[in-house]
Amino acid sequence: MQSSRGGTVWSCTACTLLHIPAVVEYMKRNPEVPVRELKRFRDRL
């Protein structure tokens, strides 16, 4: 998705991370966790 200034804007439309209860719980315990760490956590499930 492009911003009005021409840059890229992050969009969650294709993201399903928060549809996985274990990932949600991990994020609740670690609110500052980067997305790449959430993906690694999901991949280990």
C-alpha positions as CSV (number, residue, x, y, z in Angstrom):
1,M,0.0,0.0,0.0
2,Q,1.3,3.4,-0.9
3,S,1.0,6.6,1.3
4,S,-0.1,9.9,-0.1
5,R,3.6,10.9,-0.1
6,G,4.6,7.8,-2.2
7,G,6.1,5.7,0.6
8,T,5.1,2.3,1.6
9,V,2.6,1.9,4.4
10,W,2.4,-1.4,6.4
11,S,-0.9,-3.2,6.1
12,C,-2.1,-6.2,8.1
13,T,-4.6,-7.4,5.4
14,A,-2.6,-10.5,4.6
15,C,-1.4,-11.1,8.2
16,T,-2.9,-14.0,10.1
17,L,-0.5,-14.0,13.1
18,L,-3.2,-12.8,15.5
19,H,-5.5,-15.6,14.5
20,I,-3.3,-18.1,16.4
21,P,-4.1,-18.1,20.1
22,A,-0.5,-19.1,21.2
23,V,0.9,-16.1,19.2
24,V,-1.6,-13.8,20.8
25,E,-0.6,-15.0,24.3
26,Y,3.1,-14.6,23.4
27,M,2.4,-11.0,22.2
28,K,0.5,-10.2,25.4
29,R,3.4,-11.3,27.5
30,N,5.9,-9.5,25.2
31,P,4.1,-6.3,23.9
32,E,7.3,-4.9,22.3
33,V,8.1,-8.0,20.3
34,P,8.9,-7.3,16.6
35,V,6.9,-9.0,13.9
36,R,9.8,-11.2,12.8
37,E,10.1,-12.7,16.3
38,L,6.3,-13.4,16.2
39,K,6.8,-15.2,12.9
40,R,9.7,-17.3,14.4
41,F,7.5,-18.2,17.4
42,R,4.7,-19.2,15.0
43,D,7.0,-21.3,12.9
44,R,8.1,-23.3,16.0
45,L,4.5,-24.2,17.0
